[in-house]
Amino acid sequence: MGNYISQRLEVVGKYFVFLGELLKCTVKRPFHLNQYLNEIEHLGINSLFVIILSSGSMGMIFALQIVAILQDFQAEIGAGAMVAVAMGREIAPVITALMLIAKNGSAMAAELGTMKVTEQIDALEAMSISAEHYLVLPKVAAAMVVFPILTVLANLIGSVGSFVVSVGLYGIESGGYINYLFDFLSPRDIFMGLIKAFVFGFIVSTICCFYGLNVSQGAKGVGDGATKAVVASSVAVLVADYLLTTIILRFIYQ
């Protein structure tokens, strides 16, 4: 047990050392603009379909549950507001982060891990090119830009899915549904989700890149590194979600 804890603490220590190296890279020149744009395209544009599908499904499923509950109180018209607030505060940032971990987080770790075991990163360092600056920093910056943007999209698509179910399936009056939604939903509900998405982007990208740069043992190590990256970043997102919710509710909603 003691050996296991010491190993975990060693990994955490290495992670924070990695963050320190990454922080130093933020002021280094040159900035490889093409790298940043390519990462934004890969993380953002290529992930639109999975975000649209997952957030639309969540909005529709949540609407089914909420309308079924509110029918007992003759308050179905409030379903849209409840779904919109839940999407803005919690569901959209979390589902976006988890989908991008599955799609892109594992790919980050596998890409860097493959470069590590095939000695491509050693070749970069031999040419005095920092792997953190050239490979990792564009991924982290792109994630911190893309996660909030996709979260906004997830909010919109989830609310549309809720509208389709509530109005189309249950016959709720559309005008009142929309008016109640905008009366109840506040900008700080959306802002709360965007803060979370920004932090999640940093957490996911740094953890996945960290595990990718620390793989060993050839192809097996690449697979293990990708698996560890997905598990660790998913757990970190859920823990961070709880902590951020506690902090935001205490200081913004008071």
N, C-alpha and C positions, 0 to 999 in steps of 0.2 A: 504493500500500500504506500509506504513512504517513498519507494523508488518510483512508483507511478506519479505521485504528486510532484516529486522533484523533476521528472521529465516534462510534465505539463508546465511547470513554472519556468523551465528552461526554454520551452517553445514560446511562452508569453514574453520572456525577456528578449529572445531573438526577434520577435515580432516588433517590439518597441524600438529595438536598435534599427530594424529595417525602416520603421516610420521616421526615425531621426535622419537616416541617410536620404530618404525620400524628401524630407523637408529641406535638406540642403540643396537638393536638385532643383527646387522651385525657382531659385535665383540664378541658376547656371544658364549660360548661353552656349550654343544657339537653341532657339525653340524650333523644333521640326514641325512646322505647321501641317504638312501633309500627313504626318503621323496622327496628329490630333483629329484632323478631318476624317481620316480613314476609320479611326476608332469610334467617332461619333456616328458615322454611317453604319458601322458594323453593329454597335450597341443599340442605336436608336431606330434608324430606318428599317433595318432588317428584322427588328423585333416588333414592328407595328402589328402584324397579324396576330401574334400570340397574345399581345396585350389587349387588343380589341376583343378577341375571342374569350379570353379569361375574364376580363372585367365585365363584358356584356353578360356572360353566364352568371357571374356573381350577383350582378344587379337584378337579374331576372329571378334567380333562386331566392335572394333575400326578400324581394317583393312578394313572392309567393308565401313565404313564411310570415311576413309582417301583415299582409292583408288578411290572412287566415286568422291571425290573433286579433286584429283590430275590428274584424267583423262582429265579434261578440260585444263590442262597445259602440257599434255603429259609427266608427271613426276611421273608416277606410281611406278617407280623403287625405289623412296624414301620412299615408304609407310613403309617398314620394319624398316628403321632408325627412322622414326617418332614414330612408335609404340613402338620400343625398348626404346627410350628416355622417352616417356611418361610413359611406364611401370616402368622404372628404377627410375624416379624422383617422380612420383605421384601415378599412378594407383596401382602398386604392393603393396607398403606399406599400402596404405589406404584400399584397398580391403581386404588385409590380416587381418588388424586390425579389420575391421567391421565384417568379417566372424568369426573371433575368439571371438569377443564380443558376437555375436549371439550364437555361439556354446559353448564356454567355460566361457565367462564372467558371463553370467546368472547362469551357473552351480556353479561357485565359490561363488557368492552371496547366492544362494539357499543352498549350502552345509554348509557354515558358519552360515547362518541364521537359518537353522534347528538345528545345534549344539547349537546355542545360545538359542533358545526357548525351547529346550529339556534339557537345563542346562548342556550339556556336556562341554561347555567352562568353566562354573563355577566349574565343577569337576576338570578340568585341573588346573585352578588357585588355587584350594584348595590343589593340590599336588605340588604347586609352579612351575608349568609349564606355561610359557608365551604363550598365544595363538598366539601373533604376531611372536614369535620366532619359535614355533613348527608348526603352520598351515599357517601363512601368508607369512613369508619369503621364504619358498620353492616355493610357487606359483609365487611370484614376481621375484625371480631369474630365475625360469624356463621360465617365459614369456619373460624376457629380453634376454634369450638365443634363445628361439624358434622363436620369431617374426622375427628377421633378417634372420634366416635360411629359414623359410617359405617364406619370401619375395624374397630371391634368387631363390627359386623354382618357385614362381609366375612369376618372370621375365622370366625365361627360358620357362615355359609352355605358357605364354602369347605370347612370340616371336614365338614359334612353331605354335601356333594357327594362328598368323598373317601370317606366311609363308604358311601354308596350304591353307588359303583363297586366298592370293595374287597369289601364284604360281599355285595352283590347280584350283581355280575358275576363276581367271582373266587372267591366262596364262602369268604372268610376268616372265621374264627370271631369273632363279634361281641363276646363278652365279653372275650376276650383282647385283641382289637383296641383296645377302649375303655380297658381297664386299662393297657395298654402306653402308650397315648397320654397318659393323665393322669400316669403315672409319669415319662415322659420330658419332657413339656411343663412349663416353669416359669413363674411369674408374670413374671419379668424378660423372657422372650421376648415376652409381650404388651406389657409396659411399653415395651420397645424400639420396637415398632411404633407405640404411642401417642405417644411423643416425636416420632417422625418425622412422624406425621400432623399433630400440632400445628404443627410447623415448616412442613410443606408447605402447610397452610392459610394461614399468613401469607405465604409466598412467592408462592403462586398468586394470592391475592386482591390483594396489593399490586402485583405485576407487571401483572396484567390491568387494574387500575384506572389504573395509571400510563400504560399505552399508550392507554387510553380517553380520558384527560384531555389527551393530547398529539396527538390526530389533527388533520389539516388536509385541505384540498382536497375538501371535501364528501363525497359518498357513497363515492367511491373511497378517500378517506382512512380512512373508517370501516371498510371492508373490509380495507384494508392494516393498520390498527391492530389489528383482531381477529386477523388472521393472525399478526402479529408477537407479539401477546400469547400466543397458543397455543404458538407455537414457543419463545419465550423462557422461558415458565413450565415447559414440558415439559422442556427442557434443564436448567433450574435445579433442578427436582425430582430429576432423575437425578444431577446433580452433588452436590446436597445429600444425597441418599441415600448416596452413597459416603462423603462426609465424615462424616456422622452415624454410619454403620456403623463407620468407623475409630475415631471418638472413643468410642462406646459400648462397643465390644469392648475397647478399651484400659482404660477406667476403670470399667466396670460388671461385665464378665465376667472381670476379673483376680482 
